[in-house]
Amino acid sequence: MKLAIGSDHVGFELKPIIIEYVKELGHEIEDFGSFSAERTDYPRYGKKVAEEVAAGHFDGGILICGTGVGISISANKVNGIRAVVCSEPYSAILSKEHNNTNILAFGSRVVGSELAKMIVKEWLEATFEGGRHARRVEMIQQMEH
């Protein structure tokens, strides 16, 4: 998979750990900032990663802020994005299997690096089940228009 990643200043320290881990799993990943721990605003990174994913330049995205909530809300404002914030692996798996999520978000103040890796791994390995879930995802997509 080819992935985009972004974070605000709070997620800045966890981001390189996740980038390295994603590469170890055999995926490509491109960093869209932030590029320092200087205070910044999470919506700009949520939007940028979401736009890249929605445009088809990347297969998915990963976003990190303090809780994962604000940056995922920002990403979900972009048409075609189904971003989920997860603090444990089970929700990450089901978000992909049932909702075909294309962006994973989590909070560096909520999960440590090892739990974040577990969440990322499970999300990347999960696949959309389709079937009854496809109809529901289609309903969500229709809401965007």
N, C-alpha and C positions, 0 to 999 in steps of 0.2 A: 504494500500500500504506500501511497504518497500522501503524507500528512502535513498540515500546517499547524503551527503552535504559536500561542501568544499568551502574554501575562501582563499584569500591571506590576508595580513595584513590590507589592506584597508577595506575589508569586515568583518574583525574579530569581530567588535562591533555589527554589525547587525545580524551576524550568530546565536548567542544564542537566540535572539528574534524570529527568524524564526524557529529554532529547537523547541522551546517551543510551538509556534503556530501550527506547524505541528503535534505535539503530542496532542494538544488540539483538533485538527480535527480528531484524532483517528488513525493516521498513525505512523508507526515505522520510526525512522530516525537514521542513524549512521554518526558521524562526522569524516571526513578524513583530518582535519586540514584546515588551520593552527591553532596552539594552543596558539598563542601569537600575540601581536601587533607588534612584531619585523619584520622589513622589510624582505620580502621574494618574491619569484617569482610565479606568478599565473599559469604558465603552468604546474607546478608539481601537483597542486591541480585539475586543469581541467583534466589532463591526468588520475590521480588516480581515480577520481569519474567516468569518462567516461569508463575506463577499467572495473570497478566494475559493471557498468550498462550493458555494452556490454557483459560481461561474464554471465549475467543473475543472478547475486547475489542480484540485486536490481531491483525494478520495474521502477525506475526513479531516477533522480538526480536534485539537486539544487546547483548552483554555484554563488558565489558573489565575485566581485572585485570592482574596482572603478567605471567602466562604465558597466561591464558585457560583454564587447566586447572581450577583450583579452582572458579571461578565457573560453568564449564560442568558440572562434576560436580554442583554444587549445583542447577542448573537441571534436570538430568536426573533428579533425585529426585521431580519433580512429574509425575504421570501425564499422558500426552499430549504430553510434551515430547521432542523429538529435537534436542538441542543438540550442535553440533559446534564444536570448537576448530580453527581454521585459521591457518596461518602463510604460506600462499601461495594464489593464486586457484584453481588447478586442483582442489584438494581441496574448496574452497567450492562450485565448480560441481557436481562429482560428488556432494557431500553432498546437494544439493537434487535433482539429477536422479535419483539412485538411492535415497536414503534419506528424501527429502521432509523435510529438516530444517526446523525452524521457529524455531530460535534459532542465531545465529552468534556465536561467541566468539573473541576473540584477545587477545594479550598486548601491553601497551604497552612491556614490556621486551624483546619479541621482534621486533615489527614497528614500523616508523616510520609516520608519518602517511600518506605517499604509498602505501606498500604496503598499509596498512590500507584506504585508499580503494579500491584495486584489488580487494581481497578482498571488500569490501562490495558494490561494483558488480557483480561477477561473481555473487555469491550472490543478489543481488536480481533479476538478469536471468535467472537459470537457472529452469527449470521442471521439475517432477516428470514423469518419463517414464511412470510407471505400468507396465503390462505385467507382466513377470516381477518387477519391483521392487515392485509393489503387494503381491504375495503375501508378500514378505519384510518389508515394513513392517507388514503385518497380523500377521505372526508376532511382531514386536517389540511391537506393541500388546497382543497376547494375553499377553505376559509380565508386563504391568503388573497383571493381574488375578489 
